[in-house]
Amino acid sequence: TMILTSIEYLEERKDDFGEWKAKAFSDYICDLFLMENDGDFKIDKEVRVKDRGDGRPGKVDLVITDKHGKKTGIEIDRQSPRIKSIFKLKQLNVDERYVILRSPVKIIKIK
């Protein structure tokens, strides 16, 4: 899929990134999807979920929808996937779920 291709591109360039701040990294991912795919994606940021794992509402960093309607949820964490990130992703009605680590860059598919 185009979403997976863009994610793989990000992982291939992981040595180019260094240390990223969370918002700058999220913005970069959005720009990457839009530039690499001629804007064929709809990107929703900070998508609300009812429970982040502790009974309180939370937000998933990104939900990306391709031109065919396939949805991918993405949480961005620093060095390791957080339990609450995985919990939030599993609440979404999406086709694929990923945690993207930013230091070092690593892509983890969540089942």
LINRAQUI-V611559 format. One record per residue. N is the residue number from 1. SS is DSSP state (@ for helix, = for strand, . for the rest). D_CENTER is the distance of its C-alpha to the mean C-alpha in Angstrom with 1 decimal. Layout:
n->N ss->SS d_center->D_CENTER
n->N ss->SS d_center->D_CENTER
//
This chain:
n->1 ss->. d_center->15.0
n->2 ss->@ d_center->13.9
n->3 ss->@ d_center->10.2
n->4 ss->@ d_center->11.0
n->5 ss->@ d_center->13.4
n->6 ss->@ d_center->11.1
n->7 ss->@ d_center->8.9
n->8 ss->@ d_center->12.4
n->9 ss->@ d_center->13.6
n->10 ss->@ d_center->11.3
n->11 ss->@ d_center->12.6
n->12 ss->@ d_center->16.1
n->13 ss->. d_center->16.2
n->14 ss->@ d_center->15.1
n->15 ss->@ d_center->18.7
n->16 ss->@ d_center->18.7
n->17 ss->. d_center->16.4
n->18 ss->. d_center->18.3
n->19 ss->. d_center->17.3
n->20 ss->. d_center->14.7
n->21 ss->. d_center->14.7
n->22 ss->@ d_center->11.6
n->23 ss->@ d_center->12.1
n->24 ss->@ d_center->13.2
n->25 ss->@ d_center->10.2
n->26 ss->@ d_center->7.9
n->27 ss->@ d_center->10.8
n->28 ss->@ d_center->11.1
n->29 ss->@ d_center->7.8
n->30 ss->@ d_center->9.1
n->31 ss->@ d_center->12.5
n->32 ss->@ d_center->11.8
n->33 ss->@ d_center->10.8
n->34 ss->@ d_center->13.8
n->35 ss->@ d_center->16.2
n->36 ss->@ d_center->15.8
n->37 ss->. d_center->16.1
n->38 ss->. d_center->18.7
n->39 ss->. d_center->16.8
n->40 ss->. d_center->16.5
n->41 ss->= d_center->13.3
n->42 ss->= d_center->13.0
n->43 ss->= d_center->10.2
n->44 ss->= d_center->10.5
n->45 ss->= d_center->9.6
n->46 ss->= d_center->10.6
n->47 ss->= d_center->11.3
n->48 ss->= d_center->14.2
n->49 ss->= d_center->14.9
n->50 ss->. d_center->18.5
n->51 ss->. d_center->18.1
n->52 ss->. d_center->15.9
n->53 ss->. d_center->18.3
n->54 ss->. d_center->21.3
n->55 ss->. d_center->22.4
n->56 ss->. d_center->21.0
n->57 ss->. d_center->18.6
n->58 ss->= d_center->15.0
n->59 ss->= d_center->11.9
n->60 ss->= d_center->8.3
n->61 ss->= d_center->6.4
n->62 ss->= d_center->5.2
n->63 ss->= d_center->7.0
n->64 ss->= d_center->8.0
n->65 ss->= d_center->11.6
n->66 ss->= d_center->13.6
n->67 ss->. d_center->17.4
n->68 ss->. d_center->18.4
n->69 ss->. d_center->16.5
n->70 ss->. d_center->14.0
n->71 ss->= d_center->11.0
n->72 ss->= d_center->7.5
n->73 ss->= d_center->5.7
n->74 ss->= d_center->2.3
n->75 ss->= d_center->4.5
n->76 ss->= d_center->5.8
n->77 ss->= d_center->9.3
n->78 ss->. d_center->12.4
n->79 ss->. d_center->14.4
n->80 ss->. d_center->13.8
n->81 ss->. d_center->11.7
n->82 ss->. d_center->13.3
n->83 ss->@ d_center->15.1
n->84 ss->@ d_center->14.1
n->85 ss->@ d_center->10.3
n->86 ss->@ d_center->11.3
n->87 ss->@ d_center->13.9
n->88 ss->@ d_center->11.9
n->89 ss->@ d_center->9.6
n->90 ss->@ d_center->13.0
n->91 ss->@ d_center->14.4
n->92 ss->. d_center->12.5
n->93 ss->. d_center->14.4
n->94 ss->. d_center->12.0
n->95 ss->. d_center->12.8
n->96 ss->= d_center->10.0
n->97 ss->= d_center->7.6
n->98 ss->= d_center->5.7
n->99 ss->= d_center->6.0
n->100 ss->= d_center->6.0
n->101 ss->= d_center->9.3
n->102 ss->= d_center->10.9
n->103 ss->. d_center->14.5
n->104 ss->. d_center->15.1
n->105 ss->= d_center->12.1
n->106 ss->= d_center->11.3
n->107 ss->= d_center->9.0
n->108 ss->= d_center->9.8
n->109 ss->= d_center->10.0
n->110 ss->= d_center->11.0
n->111 ss->. d_center->14.1
//
